[in-house]
């Protein structure tokens, strides 16, 4: 390796560190810049070591990450940036979401995740630029439900439906209403939190993302009693970034986390509604709260 090539390789390592926010390994740099000689690989390793000693790079095992010390200031006196969203079950009477917010809904298999998400898209399609990312249903099944919801839907639809089964953060549209049906990471449940963070970062503080997750099946005690789960695969990290978290079971939906209340006097956490679907799994019928009352108790209506 010539001195010129070695100097250029050190510059490329500096550039990589400047432009890369995620964790990386030395072989990521080797592949990117076609480093195949022992001397070249040692040059990369030595340059990373220099940055690590200088505090510009953090090292953990075989992985490295750039250190970012420039942080954005937060102005608590800026105008509130709550956005107007319509939810099934009129959940907006209980919870609020800010611009750039994430809503997570965990649902068991056949609990009705797609039905809830299609209703959410339908309620907001004229107020928001809405993008629906479908991972498995396809046009025929989605069309059957949407036309059962509203037989007079215009063609083309007032919102976009696109197939997306992975890398959802690449598809997110900042400033828009994004619906992910659903985030399936196979067996890699440990990265659910990271994927949701990537979605929030893709919003860039503008718009909203509603993301559905799969829930594990109910647990069973030694006595045979079923214990329903509230969280999706990924556990607690799956709701760390969420402003609102919902848990969906057949015929029942519950608010399990809410960072902001529409009415400060009404705590929405654990608020539960029961319902049933029509025979197409499209229209939500017979909605009752946990007290058996129709939708909302009068004394709990906000303001």
N, C-alpha and C positions, 0 to 999 in steps of 0.2 A: 504494500500500500504506500503510495506517495504521500509526501507531506501535505500536498494540496488536497488530496482526497481525505486525509485525516482531519484537516482543518474544516473541510466542507461537511464531513460527517458530524463533527462536534457542533457545527452550526445547525445542522438538521435536528440533532438531539435537543438543542435549545429551543428550536421552533416547535418541536413536538410537545415539549413541556409547557410552552406558552399557550398552545392551542387545545390541549387535552385536559379535560376536567375529571374524567373517570380514572379508576385504578387501571394500571397497565403493567406489563412485564417487559423484560428486555427483548424477548423474542418477538413482541409486537413491533418494536422498532426495527429489529432485524428484517422482518418480513416487509415492512413498509418501505424500507430504503435498500432492500436487496443486499443486506450485509451477510456475506457468506464466509469470509476469511476469519481466522482466529484473531489476527491483529485488529480487524475491523470490529469484531464483537467485543474485544477488550477495550477498544476506544469508546464504544457506547457505554459499557459498564463503568469505565473510569469517569466519564463525563457525568453519569448519573450519580456516582459517588461524590463527585465535587459539589453537585447541586444539593445532595442530601446533607453534606457537612455544612454547607452555607445556609441551610434552612429553607431552601426554595422547593425542595421535594421531600415528601414524607415516605418512609419505607416501612413496609409491613410484610415480613416474610420475603417472598419473591416478587412482591408487587410494589409499585410506586404510584404516588399521586402528587400532582402539583399543589403547592400551598397557595391559597388565595387569601390575601389579607385585606383587599379592598372590598368593603361591604357597603351595601346601599343603606342610606339613612331612612328611618321611618318617621313620618310626620303625623303625630296623633291628632293634630288640629286640622288636617286636610278634610275636605267634605267626605261624608260617609259614602262608601261605594257599594252599598247593597244593590243587588239586581232583582228585577221582577221576573219571577219564574212561576208557572202554574204546575202544580203537581196533582197526580191522582190522589184521591182522598182529601183534597184541599189542604195538603200538608203545609202550604205556605201560610196558613193561619197559625202555625205553631213554630216554624223554623224559617231562618233567613240565611241567605248565601251572599257572599261578596264577589265582586268581579275577580275572576281567576280562581274561583272556588271549585273544590272537588266534592262530589257526592258519590258515596259507595253504597251499593245494595248487594248484600249476600243472600243468595237464594238456593234452596235445595233443588235437586233434580225434579223437573216437572212441577215446580212450585208456581211458575208463571212469570219468570223474569222477563221474557220477551214481551209478554202481554203488558206488563207494567211499563216497560221501556217504550213500546209503541204508543201507549196512551200518553206518555210523557212527551214524546215527539209530536203527537197530534195536537196536544194542548198548547204547544209553544211554536208551531211551525209558521204562524203568521207574525209572531212577535220577534222571532230570532232567526238568523241564518242558522239552520239546523242541519247537522250532519250525523247520520246514523250509520255506525260501523258494525256490520253483521259478520259474525265468525262462522256460522254454521247453517242458518235456516234457508237462505236463498230466496229468490224472488217469488216463487210460487207460494211458499208457506207464509212469507211476510205479506204478500198481496192478499191472500185469503183472509188474514186477520184484519188488515187495514180496511178492506172493502166491507167486512162485517161491522167494523167500527163506524164507517161512513161510506155508504154505497155511492155517494156523489163526489168522492174525491176527484179532483181534476187530474188530467194527464197532460203534461208531466206533473209529478207531485210537487207540493210547495217546499219540500225538503229533499236533501240528497240521501240516498241509501247506497252504500258502497261495501264491497266485500273486503274484510280485513281480518286476518287470523293471527297476526303477530306484529310486533313492533308498532303498537298502536300510537306511541308517542310521535312517530314520524308522520302519522296521518292527522293528528290533532290540528284544528284550525283555530288559531288565536282570535279572540273576539267573537267566536261563534258558540252555539250550543252544541256540544259534542256528546254523543251517546255511544257507549262501547258495549256491545252485546255479543260475547262477554269476554273478559280477560282470562284466557285459558293458557296456563304456563306448563301444562302437562304435570310432571312430577316435581318441577322446580318451584315448590311453594315458598322456599326461603327467599326468593327474589321478588315476591309480590310487592312488598313495600318499596323496593327500588323502582319497579315498573310504574307504580302509582306516582312516585316522586317525579319520574321522567315525564309523565303526563302533565302534572302540575307545572313543571318547568316549561313544557312545550306551550302551555297557555300563555305564559309570559305575563300573568297578571290581568289578562283580558279574556272574557268569556267564561264558560262553565263546562265542566266535564262530568257526566254521569256514567259511572263504570259499574257493571254487574260482575260479581264474582260467584263462583260455585261454592256451596256450603258442603262440608262433610255430612255424611248421614248421621242420624241421631245416635248418641251413645246409649248403652244399655247397662243398668246396674246389675249386681249379682242377683237381685230379686226379680230381674226381668223388666224393670221399669225403664221406659224410654226417657232420655234427657235430650231435649231439643237444643241445638247449638245456635248461637246468635251470630258468630263470626264466620267469615268465609275461610277457605284455604289460605294459609299465610298467617292466621291468628291476629294478634294485636297489631303487628305492623301494617296489616291491611286497612286499618282505620286511623293510623297516626296522622296522615295528611288530610283526612276527610273533614270538611266542615259539617257534613251531615252523614250519618251512617244508618242504614236501614237493614232490617233482617226480615226475610220473606220466607214463609212456610205456606203449604197449601191452605188457602182460605184465610190467611192471617198475615198482617204486616205490622212491624213494630219499629219505632224510632229508638235506636240504641245509643246514639250520640248526636249532639247538636251544639255547636259552638256559639250560636246566637239564637235567642228566642224572639219571636215576633212580639209576644206579650211577656214582659219580664215577670209578671205574676204567675205565669203558667209554665211549669217545667215540662217540656215535651218528652224528656227521656223516659223510655218504657211505655209511652203512649202507644196503644195497640188498637188496630181496627180489624174486624173480621169482614169477610165478603165472599162472594162466589162469582164464578165466571159464567158467561153464556156458553152455549154449546160450541162456539168457535174459539173460545179462549181469548175473546177480544173485548167485550163490554164487561165492566166491573159492576156487579149488581149487589143489592142488599147490604150496603155498607153500614156497619154498626161499630160504635166504640166499645171499649172493654166493659162498660157498664150496660151494654145492650141498647144504648140510645142511638137514634138515627144521626150519624155523622158527628155532630158537635153538641155538647151540652150547652144550654143557653148561657149559663154563668161563666163558661170558659171562652166565649167569643172575645177576641182581642179588642180592648178599648170600646 
